[in-house]
Amino acid sequence: MQDFEKLGVLYLGRPYDLANKKPKDGWLLYDSKDLVTHAVCVGMTGSGKTGLCLALLEEAAIDGIPAIIIDPKGDLSNLLLTFPNLQAKDFLPWIIEDDARKKGLSSEDYAAQQAETWKKGLASWGQDGERIQRLKDAADFAIYTPGSNAGMPVSILKAFSAPPPEIIEDSELLHEQILSTVSSLLGLVDIDADPLQSPPHILISTILESIWKKGQDLDLIPLIQQIQTPPFSRLGALDLESFYPSRQKFELAKRLNNLLAAPSFQTWMEGDDLEIDRMLHAQQGKPRHAIFSIAHLSDAQRMFFVSLLLNQIVAWTRRQSGTTSLRALIYMDEIFGYFPPVKNPPSKLPLLTLLKQARAFGVGVVLATQNPVDLDYKGLANTGTWFVGRLQTERDKARVLEGLEGASAGAGQKFDRQQMKQTLAGLGARIFLMNNVHEDEPVVFETRWCLSYLRGPLTRAQIRTLMHEARDRDRDANGKGQQTGIRSAGLNAAPGPSPVASRPILPSDIRQYFIPLRSTSPRNHTLIYQPMLLGAADVGFIDTKTRIDVTQHSAWLIPLTEAPMPVDWDDAVQTDIPLSELEQAPESSAAFSAPPSAACNAKSYEAWSKDFSSWLYRTQKLDMLKSPSLKQVSKPGEPERDFRVRLQQAGREQRDQETERLRKSYAPKIAALEERIRRAEQAKARETQQAKAAYVQTAISVGATLLGAFLGRKTISTSTIGRAATAARGVGRSIKEAQDAARAGDTIEVLQTQLQDLEAQFKTDTNAVAMKIDPLTETLETISIKPNKLNISVKLLALVWAPHWQDEHGNLTPA
């Protein structure tokens, strides 16, 4: 495993020596947790900005971090162009034919050239096809195309649903979401409305607020209807007609209706709902990078969709639990026009909200642009990481310096403006400055080679090809839903009994209710009410071992017949009809089927109620899933997919905690060894210097003695013998100094070996942490909890009349 494959760390490139224009040794590794405080990437065309951001997203995917990716240009769909085999045939469908012709190559030869270029480029950065496969295995990638069925279509209807209680209870957030939603909707029909002065804006905002505060959902058709007949009679001090005359309300409703009726707008109503949780994780809980490609849309349509999407992200974010670990990424490329310094387009408010609040929930925001002057740097003042590439104009550099200075001030760090200005002036292609408030100083680095094939923007036809299999898979999954409610009871399978014209007269102590009519009459059909028995109860499940104490409400329907045993609860079907929606009176002009004789006796209901309670005790259980590794239990009714998604975040938090604990444990030991190595190297240098000096001195002394002996005197005197002995001792000292230097070298080698062993052990321990926690593949245990008889409370047992449409042959269809 390469040195850059470390837990919770993103491999972005290698340090770069800007003065000497060459890379340094080692890798540029970025802690994924730092993205919780958001990041900004700026750089002109050709700076390598797209490559850096794609590399960051690739690393996030490898680390199991899901992402919402907004792609106004179409470049980011390249994340799906990953070819582990690195063969020419893989590249061939995706090359740019004009580039091949310009080089005088056939398509096949150019594809082979691209494959070889990618293979060599990856190898130069310690990467290969195996790492590409790891990327593909780690995350699911999908391209969504709002307003088009080229990729995965998206339905915007969910965007008009009531926000969660966390938003509704926060008046500031609620008004921000209403303002953004209404502004983007009016912009779609070319109405530039001031939220404080424009009657259309105020009217629709008031309608949304009144509906959403009741917790009710809305879509475009009811909204258009409510514009014509609002659910209030006054706005401010004026009556509605004075504030906004009926004629003008009709014109506004007509413009919105024209939009809704346009055939081209129908694709906005199809596809997956705009549910962020479902888009961040695939069916089995696998992390997903959801790419929203909007290059095909007009400017107004882009602003409309981006604003709705950002509002949904804000609402989803506020529903998450607090964490310091990275839960998800929100990435937007080419943010020009969406976050300007002066204007307030509909996209700006939700973006500001995310930058201010999302970090508390583990959601990181990454924004990228080649137009630095178009960014609101005050809004970005608290952004933790800045990636700055080559800039085109002095004005761009000045605005980036302003942003960097604000970020440093927000983090309480010193900022050397002149030094930073010199650094920015020296940046070249694929060379970036990283200013991370979590690090001691800025770093200049060269970006790594991307695992994805960077061929540039994809056409709609190419997106359709990429997403063909995913669309089929999604269609199959959606087509296998189970029918529930009255229809699954089989009441429409056979002709019903002959109806009676009037409502049967029953004893007054028999409680009766009517299920609401929810459909219009088919041609040549009659409305007929069928008698059914409804049982509703609260069932409590308590388990001290798992600390579970929940009460589940459920309601069950069963047809009433003249059979010897008119009620068998084993034939009951669970229904999701709220008891509050049951009505006291039937629809006019409806016929009724006669109830069985047992249903006309009040005592029957007492017996059925006891049977219902006993049946619940006998059949009901609460099945919970448990993670053996993380010791967590699923929530009541939580699907396995959602539980595994939650476990991934818990696993990431535990991983970060254990990794931090290991770092703190190993850091003093590594620092001590590095200090010992430093001192040993100083000692070796000192001993080597002393040995060299002793050797020179000895050589001079011996030479002088010999010269005096052979040239200066005819006989050897006592002083000459003394000097010779001194010289001999000098030779001994020089040998000893040399031996001391050699021993110092041996000590350094031993210490370096110990350091390598310690670092290897640290890597082994951190890898063990990664291997220990894998919520996607872990086998979950099932815990079944049975209710206690004392914890079963029957809330309602009554006769209910279910509306049906009966055709001329007597066949029934639930109404």
ZAMARGU-4260 file (C-alpha; in steps of 0.2 Angstrom, whole numbers, plus 5000, padded with zeros to 4 digits):
<rodrens>
0) 5000/5000/5000 | 5007/5017/4995 | 5011/5030/5009 | 4997/5041/5004 | 4984/5028/5007
5) 4980/5033/5025 | 4965/5033/5035 | 4954/5049/5034 | 4966/5058/5023 | 4964/5064/5005
10) 4979/5063/4993 | 4979/5079/4983 | 4997/5080/4976 | 5015/5083/4982 | 5024/5099/4990
15) 5032/5110/4977 | 5047/5121/4978 | 5041/5137/4970 | 5058/5146/4970 | 5067/5131/4961
20) 5052/5126/4950 | 5052/5108/4955 | 5042/5096/4966 | 5048/5091/4984 | 5049/5074/4991
25) 5033/5066/4999 | 5015/5069/4997 | 5002/5083/5000 | 4989/5074/5012 | 4974/5084/5018
30) 4964/5078/5033 | 4946/5075/5027 | 4939/5082/5044 | 4946/5099/5039 | 4932/5100/5025
35) 4919/5102/5039 | 4925/5120/5039 | 4922/5122/5021 | 4934/5126/5006 | 4935/5137/4991
40) 4945/5134/4975 | 4949/5148/4963 | 4959/5148/4947 | 4958/5154/4930 | 4955/5143/4914
45) 4970/5132/4912 | 4976/5133/4930 | 4971/5115/4934 | 4956/5119/4945 | 4944/5106/4938
50) 4958/5093/4940 | 4961/5097/4958 | 4942/5097/4963 | 4939/5081/4954 | 4954/5073/4963
55) 4947/5080/4980 | 4930/5072/4975 | 4938/5055/4970 | 4947/5055/4987 | 4931/5059/4996
60) 4923/5044/4987 | 4937/5032/4992 | 4935/5038/5010 | 4916/5033/5009 | 4910/5051/5010
65) 4894/5055/5000 | 4892/5071/4990 | 4880/5082/4981 | 4889/5089/4966 | 4881/5104/4956
70) 4889/5105/4939 | 4884/5120/4928 | 4897/5116/4914 | 4896/5097/4912 | 4914/5093/4917
75) 4911/5084/4933 | 4902/5070/4924 | 4919/5064/4920 | 4919/5056/4937 | 4910/5042/4929
80) 4924/5039/4916 | 4934/5027/4926 | 4943/5013/4917 | 4952/5001/4929 | 4959/4991/4914
85) 4966/5006/4906 | 4963/4999/4889 | 4961/5009/4873 | 4944/5001/4870 | 4938/5009/4886
90) 4943/5026/4881 | 4937/5025/4863 | 4919/5030/4866 | 4923/5045/4876 | 4938/5053/4866
95) 4935/5070/4857 | 4935/5066/4839 | 4941/5084/4834 | 4957/5082/4845 | 4961/5065/4835
100) 4959/5074/4818 | 4970/5089/4823 | 4984/5076/4828 | 4981/5067/4811 | 4977/5051/4821
105) 4962/5038/4819 | 4950/5037/4833 | 4957/5020/4838 | 4975/5027/4838 | 4971/5042/4848
110) 4961/5031/4861 | 4977/5020/4862 | 4987/5036/4865 | 4975/5042/4878 | 4975/5026/4887
115) 4995/5026/4887 | 4995/5044/4893 | 4984/5040/4908 | 4993/5024/4912 | 5010/5033/4913
120) 5002/5049/4921 | 4995/5038/4935 | 5011/5028/4938 | 5021/5044/4940 | 5010/5048/4955
125) 5010/5030/4962 | 4993/5026/4956 | 4986/5012/4944 | 4971/5003/4938 | 4969/4995/4955
130) 4966/5011/4963 | 4953/5016/4950 | 4944/5000/4954 | 4945/5005/4972 | 4936/5021/4968
135) 4922/5012/4958 | 4920/5000/4972 | 4919/5013/4986 | 4905/5024/4980 | 4890/5024/4968
140) 4890/5038/4955 | 4874/5045/4947 | 4871/5059/4935 | 4854/5069/4938 | 4847/5080/4924
145) 4833/5091/4930 | 4821/5096/4916 | 4828/5082/4905 | 4828/5063/4904 | 4846/5061/4897
150) 4852/5056/4915 | 4842/5052/4930 | 4826/5064/4929 | 4822/5074/4945 | 4805/5079/4951
155) 4804/5096/4959 | 4787/5093/4967 | 4795/5088/4984 | 4804/5105/4985 | 4787/5113/4988
160) 4783/5101/5003 | 4783/5108/5020 | 4800/5109/5028 | 4805/5099/5043 | 4800/5105/5061
165) 4818/5111/5063 | 4815/5124/5049 | 4797/5129/5053 | 4801/5132/5072 | 4816/5144/5067
170) 4807/5159/5059 | 4823/5166/5051 | 4827/5150/5042 | 4808/5148/5037 | 4808/5165/5030
175) 4824/5162/5021 | 4818/5146/5013 | 4801/5155/5008 | 4810/5170/5000 | 4822/5159/4990
180) 4809/5147/4984 | 4797/5161/4979 | 4811/5172/4971 | 4817/5157/4960 | 4799/5152/4955
185) 4795/5170/4950 | 4812/5171/4941 | 4806/5156/4931 | 4792/5166/4923 | 4802/5181/4921
190) 4796/5191/4936 | 4810/5200/4945 | 4801/5203/4961 | 4807/5213/4977 | 4803/5202/4992
195) 4798/5218/5002 | 4788/5228/4988 | 4782/5215/4975 | 4763/5210/4978 | 4766/5193/4969
200) 4781/5189/4980 | 4772/5194/4996 | 4756/5185/4991 | 4765/5168/4987 | 4776/5170/5002
205) 4761/5172/5013 | 4752/5157/5005 | 4768/5146/5008 | 4770/5152/5026 | 4752/5149/5030
210) 4752/5131/5022 | 4769/5126/5029 | 4766/5131/5046 | 4751/5119/5047 | 4764/5105/5042
215) 4755/5103/5025 | 4763/5100/5008 | 4760/5109/4993 | 4764/5107/4974 | 4761/5119/4959
220) 4743/5115/4955 | 4736/5119/4973 | 4748/5134/4973 | 4740/5141/4957 | 4723/5137/4964
225) 4727/5146/4980 | 4734/5161/4971 | 4717/5164/4964 | 4708/5160/4980 | 4720/5163/4995
230) 4716/5156/5012 | 4716/5173/5020 | 4706/5189/5017 | 4719/5202/5022 | 4737/5206/5019
235) 4744/5219/5032 | 4731/5233/5034 | 4723/5231/5017 | 4709/5218/5012 | 4716/5206/4998
240) 4707/5214/4984 | 4714/5231/4988 | 4732/5224/4990 | 4731/5213/4974 | 4716/5214/4963
245) 4708/5198/4956 | 4713/5202/4939 | 4731/5203/4943 | 4730/5187/4953 | 4722/5179/4938
250) 4736/5185/4927 | 4749/5178/4939 | 4740/5161/4941 | 4739/5161/4922 | 4758/5163/4919
255) 4762/5150/4932 | 4749/5138/4924 | 4757/5141/4906 | 4773/5136/4914 | 4765/5120/4921
260) 4755/5116/4905 | 4770/5118/4894 | 4775/5100/4887 | 4794/5104/4890 | 4790/5107/4908
265) 4783/5090/4911 | 4800/5082/4913 | 4802/5093/4929 | 4788/5083/4937 | 4796/5066/4933
270) 4809/5055/4941 | 4816/5054/4959 | 4810/5066/4972 | 4822/5079/4977 | 4826/5070/4994
275) 4844/5073/4999 | 4846/5057/5010 | 4840/5046/4995 | 4852/5054/4984 | 4867/5054/4995
280) 4866/5035/4997 | 4861/5021/4985 | 4848/5007/4989 | 4859/4997/5000 | 4866/5012/5009
285) 4882/5013/4998 | 4889/5031/4998 | 4884/5040/4982 | 4891/5055/4972 | 4875/5063/4965
290) 4880/5074/4950 | 4867/5087/4945 | 4871/5092/4928 | 4862/5108/4923 | 4872/5114/4908
295) 4857/5111/4897 | 4846/5123/4906 | 4843/5142/4904 | 4850/5154/4916 | 4833/5156/4924
300) 4830/5137/4925 | 4847/5135/4933 | 4844/5147/4946 | 4827/5140/4950 | 4833/5122/4952
305) 4849/5127/4961 | 4839/5137/4974 | 4827/5123/4977 | 4841/5110/4978 | 4850/5121/4991
310) 4835/5124/5001 | 4832/5105/5002 | 4850/5103/5008 | 4848/5115/5021 | 4832/5106/5027
315) 4841/5089/5027 | 4856/5096/5036 | 4845/5103/5050 | 4838/5086/5053 | 4855/5078/5056
320) 4864/5075/5073 | 4879/5086/5077 | 4896/5079/5074 | 4914/5084/5071 | 4917/5071/5058
325) 4913/5074/5039 | 4896/5067/5035 | 4894/5073/5017 | 4901/5086/5004 | 4891/5099/4995
330) 4902/5104/4980 | 4897/5117/4967 | 4908/5121/4952 | 4908/5138/4943 | 4898/5147/4956
335) 4898/5163/4946 | 4882/5172/4948 | 4876/5162/4963 | 4885/5170/4977 | 4889/5188/4971
340) 4896/5201/4983 | 4882/5214/4981 | 4866/5206/4973 | 4855/5193/4982 | 4850/5180/4970
345) 4838/5166/4977 | 4853/5154/4978 | 4863/5166/4990 | 4853/5164/5006 | 4854/5145/5007
350) 4872/5145/5003 | 4876/5158/5017 | 4865/5147/5029 | 4875/5132/5024 | 4892/5141/5026
355) 4887/5147/5044 | 4878/5132/5051 | 4882/5116/5041 | 4899/5113/5050 | 4890/5109/5066
360) 4881/5094/5057 | 4897/5087/5048 | 4892/5094/5031 | 4906/5102/5021 | 4904/5115/5007
365) 4916/5117/4993 | 4914/5131/4981 | 4925/5133/4965 | 4926/5148/4952 | 4937/5155/4939
370) 4930/5172/4942 | 4936/5178/4960 | 4928/5195/4958 | 4911/5187/4958 | 4912/5180/4976
375) 4905/5187/4992 | 4921/5186/5002 | 4913/5192/5018 | 4902/5177/5017 | 4917/5166/5015
380) 4927/5174/5029 | 4926/5159/5040 | 4930/5146/5026 | 4944/5135/5033 | 4953/5130/5017
385) 4958/5140/5001 | 4965/5132/4986 | 4972/5146/4975 | 4979/5143/4957 | 4985/5154/4944
390) 4975/5170/4942 | 4973/5181/4927 | 4972/5199/4933 | 4978/5210/4947 | 4960/5213/4952
395) 4958/5194/4954 | 4973/5193/4965 | 4968/5208/4975 | 4951/5200/4979 | 4958/5183/4983
400) 4971/5192/4995 | 4956/5200/5003 | 4947/5183/5006 | 4963/5175/5012 | 4966/5189/5024
405) 4948/5188/5031 | 4950/5169/5033 | 4966/5171/5043 | 4959/5185/5054 | 4944/5174/5057
410) 4956/5160/5063 | 4966/5172/5073 | 4982/5169/5062 | 4995/5181/5056 | 4994/5186/5038
415) 5009/5192/5027 | 5001/5201/5013 | 5016/5205/5003 | 5023/5187/5005 | 5007/5180/4999
420) 5006/5192/4984 | 5023/5186/4979 | 5018/5167/4981 | 5002/5170/4970 | 5012/5179/4956
425) 5023/5163/4955 | 5009/5150/4953 | 5009/5140/4936 | 4998/5126/4929 | 4993/5113/4941
430) 5002/5122/4955 | 4991/5128/4969 | 4993/5137/4986 | 4984/5129/5000 | 4980/5140/5015
435) 4972/5129/5028 | 4968/5137/5045 | 4971/5120/5053 | 4989/5120/5048 | 5003/5131/5054
440) 5007/5139/5037 | 5002/5139/5019 | 5008/5126/5007 | 5012/5126/4989 | 5009/5110/4980
445) 5007/5101/4963 | 4990/5092/4960 | 4990/5074/4957 | 4985/5064/4941 | 4966/5061/4941
450) 4959/5043/4942 | 4945/5049/4930 | 4947/5052/4912 | 4946/5071/4910 | 4939/5073/4892
455) 4929/5088/4896 | 4910/5092/4896 | 4899/5077/4891 | 4885/5079/4879 | 4867/5074/4883
460) 4869/5058/4872 | 4884/5053/4882 | 4876/5056/4898 | 4861/5045/4892 | 4873/5031/4888
465) 4882/5032/4905 | 4865/5032/4914 | 4856/5019/4904 | 4859/5004/4915 | 4856/5015/4931
470) 4839/5021/4924 | 4834/5003/4921 | 4839/4997/4938 | 4830/5011/4946 | 4814/5008/4936
475) 4815/4989/4941 | 4817/4994/4959 | 4802/5006/4958 | 4791/4994/4950 | 4792/4981/4963
480) 4782/4991/4977 | 4770/4982/4987 | 4752/4987/4987 | 4745/4992/5004 | 4729/4998/5012
485) 4711/4993/5006 | 4716/4987/4989 | 4728/4973/4995 | 4713/4966/5004 | 4707/4959/4988
490) 4690/4969/4988 | 4691/4973/4970 | 4694/4955/4965 | 4676/4950/4964 | 4659/4957/4962
495) 4652/4964/4978 | 4635/4961/4985 | 4619/4969/4979 | 4619/4987/4987 | 4604/4994/4996
500) 4599/5011/4992 | 4599/5019/5010 | 4611/5019/5024 | 4607/5004/5036 | 4600/5008/5053
505) 4611/5002/5067 | 4610/5003/5086 | 4616/5020/5092 | 4630/5012/5103 | 4639/5005/5088
510) 4652/5018/5083 | 4653/5021/5064 | 4665/5031/5053 | 4667/5034/5034 | 4684/5033/5025
515) 4686/5049/5015 | 4683/5048/4996 | 4699/5051/4987 | 4696/5049/4969 | 4684/5055/4955
520) 4670/5043/4948 | 4675/5033/4933 | 4662/5033/4919 | 4646/5022/4922 | 4651/5018/4940
525) 4641/5019/4956 | 4648/5024/4973 | 4645/5011/4986 | 4650/5009/5004 | 4657/4992/5010
530) 4656/4988/5029 | 4673/4985/5037 | 4680/4983/5054 | 4693/4995/5060 | 4704/4991/5075
535) 4717/5004/5081 | 4729/5001/5096 | 4745/5007/5104 | 4757/4993/5107 | 4772/4996/5119
540) 4789/4987/5117 | 4801/4988/5132 | 4818/4980/5133 | 4829/4985/5147 | 4844/4976/5139
545) 4844/4987/5123 | 4836/5002/5132 | 4821/5001/5120 | 4805/5009/5126 | 4794/5013/5111
550) 4775/5013/5108 | 4769/5010/5090 | 4752/5015/5084 | 4744/5004/5071 | 4727/5002/5063
555) 4720/4987/5054 | 4705/4984/5042 | 4696/4968/5040 | 4681/4965/5028 | 4664/4960/5037
560) 4655/4946/5029 | 4641/4934/5033 | 4653/4919/5036 | 4651/4908/5051 | 4666/4918/5058
565) 4664/4935/5052 | 4680/4942/5060 | 4697/4933/5058 | 4711/4945/5063 | 4723/4935/5053
570) 4715/4942/5037 | 4717/4960/5043 | 4727/4972/5033 | 4737/4987/5041 | 4731/5004/5035
575) 4740/5021/5035 | 4723/5031/5035 | 4725/5043/5050 | 4710/5042/5062 | 4709/5061/5062
580) 4704/5060/5043 | 4689/5048/5047 | 4673/5057/5043 | 4656/5057/5052 | 4645/5057/5037
585) 4644/5048/5020 | 4645/5056/5002 | 4628/5060/4996 | 4619/5049/4983 | 4630/5034/4989
590) 4623/5016/4990 | 4627/5004/5004 | 4631/4986/5006 | 4621/4978/5020 | 4632/4973/5035
595) 4632/4955/5042 | 4620/4952/5056 | 4634/4951/5069 | 4640/4968/5065 | 4622/4975/5070
600) 4625/4968/5088 | 4634/4980/5100 | 4641/4965/5110 | 4650/4958/5095 | 4662/4973/5096
605) 4666/4970/5114 | 4671/4952/5109 | 4680/4958/5093 | 4690/4971/5104 | 4696/4957/5116
610) 4701/4946/5101 | 4710/4961/5093 | 4720/4964/5109 | 4724/4945/5110 | 4729/4944/5091
615) 4741/4959/5093 | 4749/4951/5108 | 4751/4935/5098 | 4757/4942/5082 | 4766/4958/5085
620) 4784/4960/5088 | 4797/4974/5086 | 4812/4968/5075 | 4827/4979/5077 | 4844/4977/5069
625) 4860/4978/5079 | 4878/4981/5074 | 4890/4970/5083 | 4905/4981/5080 | 4897/4998/5084
630) 4885/4991/5097 | 4871/5002/5090 | 4853/4997/5088 | 4841/5003/5074 | 4827/5014/5077
635) 4809/5007/5077 | 4803/5005/5059 | 4820/5011/5052 | 4824/5002/5036 | 4841/4992/5035
640) 4847/5004/5021 | 4844/5019/5033 | 4852/5010/5048 | 4868/5006/5038 | 4869/5024/5032
645) 4868/5030/5050 | 4881/5017/5055 | 4893/5023/5042 | 4893/5040/5050 | 4895/5032/5067
650) 4909/5022/5061 | 4917/5037/5053 | 4916/5046/5070 | 4923/5031/5079 | 4937/5030/5066
655) 4941/5048/5068 | 4942/5046/5087 | 4952/5030/5087 | 4964/5038/5074 | 4966/5054/5084
660) 4969/5043/5100 | 4983/5033/5090 | 4991/5049/5084 | 4991/5056/5102 | 4998/5040/5108
665) 5012/5038/5094 | 5016/5057/5092 | 5027/5058/5108 | 5036/5042/5104 | 5040/5047/5086
670) 5045/5065/5092 | 5057/5057/5105 | 5065/5046/5092 | 5066/5060/5079 | 5075/5071/5093
675) 5087/5057/5097 | 5091/5055/5078 | 5094/5074/5077 | 5105/5074/5092 | 5114/5058/5085
680) 5117/5067/5068 | 5124/5082/5077 | 5135/5071/5087 | 5141/5061/5072 | 5145/5078/5063
685) 5155/5083/5078 | 5164/5067/5080 | 5168/5067/5061 | 5174/5084/5062 | 5185/5080/5077
690) 5192/5065/5069 | 5196/5074/5053 | 5205/5088/5063 | 5214/5075/5074 | 5220/5066/5058
695) 5226/5082/5050 | 5235/5087/5066 | 5243/5070/5068 | 5249/5070/5050 | 5257/5087/5052
700) 5265/5082/5069 | 5272/5065/5062 | 5278/5074/5046 | 5287/5087/5056 | 5295/5074/5067
705) 5301/5064/5053 | 5307/5079/5044 | 5317/5085/5059 | 5324/5068/5061 | 5331/5066/5043
710) 5335/5083/5039 | 5338/5093/5054 | 5350/5082/5064 | 5363/5069/5062 | 5358/5060/5078
715) 5342/5056/5086 | 5340/5066/5102 | 5328/5063/5117 | 5317/5078/5111 | 5315/5070/5094
720) 5310/5053/5102 | 5297/5063/5113 | 5290/5072/5098 | 5288/5055/5089 | 5280/5047/5104
725) 5268/5062/5104 | 5264/5060/5086 | 5261/5042/5089 | 5248/5046/5102 | 5240/5058/5090
730) 5238/5044/5078 | 5229/5034/5091 | 5218/5049/5095 | 5213/5051/5077 | 5209/5032/5076
735) 5198/5034/5091 | 5189/5049/5084 | 5186/5040/5068 | 5179/5025/5078 | 5168/5037/5088
740) 5161/5044/5072 | 5158/5027/5065 | 5149/5022/5081 | 5138/5038/5080 | 5133/5032/5062
745) 5128/5015/5069 | 5118/5023/5082 | 5109/5034/5069 | 5105/5018/5059 | 5098/5010/5074
750) 5087/5025/5078 | 5081/5026/5061 | 5076/5008/5060 | 5067/5010/5076 | 5058/5025/5069
755) 5053/5016/5053 | 5047/5001/5064 | 5036/5013/5075 | 5029/5022/5059 | 5025/5005/5052
760) 5016/5000/5068 | 5006/5016/5068 | 5001/5012/5050 | 4996/4995/5054 | 4986/5000/5069
765) 4977/5014/5059 | 4973/5001/5045 | 4966/4989/5058 | 4954/5003/5063 | 4949/5005/5045
770) 4946/4986/5043 | 4937/4984/5059 | 4923/4996/5054 | 4913/4992/5038 | 4895/4995/5041
775) 4891/4991/5022 | 4896/4973/5023 | 4894/4969/5042 | 4882/4955/5046 | 4869/4963/5057
780) 4860/4954/5071 | 4841/4954/5072 | 4833/4957/5089 | 4814/4953/5091 | 4805/4961/5106
785) 4787/4955/5110 | 4775/4966/5119 | 4768/4964/5136 | 4749/4962/5138 | 4748/4977/5149
790) 4757/4987/5136 | 4743/4985/5123 | 4729/4998/5123 | 4715/4997/5110 | 4711/5015/5105
795) 4697/5012/5093 | 4686/4997/5087 | 4672/5002/5076 | 4662/4999/5060 | 4669/5009/5045
800) 4662/5011/5028 | 4674/5011/5014 | 4670/5019/4998 | 4671/5009/4982 | 4667/5012/4964
805) 4655/4998/4957 | 4654/4995/4938 | 4639/4988/4929 | 4645/4970/4932 | 4646/4973/4950
810) 4665/4973/4951 | 4672/4985/4965 | 4687/4997/4965 | 4693/5006/4980 | 4688/5024/4980
</rodrens>
